[in-house]
């Protein structure tokens, strides 16, 4: 059972879905805070500082994507998209806005709880242990401060983007399969969610340069050692 000190903010305008989420999460020992709108969610985060946020993309008022961007602008709180949208563009947009993970409705409560646990385990592993900064050309990765700079200027990465970059940079030139990345960064062992890896790699390329992470077709990704 999870510690009752762990708080989950559920942002969902459908009361039936909120009830399902609340019931399953409370059964696992989490404290659940609810918000029906993005506006309410922003207030709840100020008052409660939840440990994980579950966000529906289709919300009245502030839309889910804008809420994710707003939360990510001020916090590294883990964010999971919970959506009925089957359009991959919406899911990818949510991940690129700063979400760490997603589940689609109808969802398995067991899977959702497992995703929450995996994110919390990752938070407990942060920050990275002190170590020497890695420099690749103008790119500098500081694992102790969890900071990335290009030409001396700080580049703001989401927590998951940093974790992914840190893993790749630990072994420049080594190819990691998507399954390996999912297991090491996200804590998933079933091989699902490979689209999540692709979305976060695109985020790194957009922020740090398109030549940073090399695609090895049919295998996975590697940090370009000769950058």
Buried (B, 14 or more C-beta within 10 A) or exposed (E): EBEEEBBBBBBBBBEEBBEBBBEBBBEBEBBBBBBBBBBBBBEBBEEEEBBBBBBBBBBEEBBBBEBBBBBBEEBBBBBBBBBBBEEEEBBBBBBBBBBBBBBEBEBEBEEBBBBBBBBBEBBEEEEBEEEEEBEBEEBBBBBEEBBBBBEEEEBEBBBBBBBBBBBBBBEBEEBBBBBBBBBBBBBBEEEEBBBBBBBBBBBBBEBBBEEBBBEEEEEBBBBBEEB
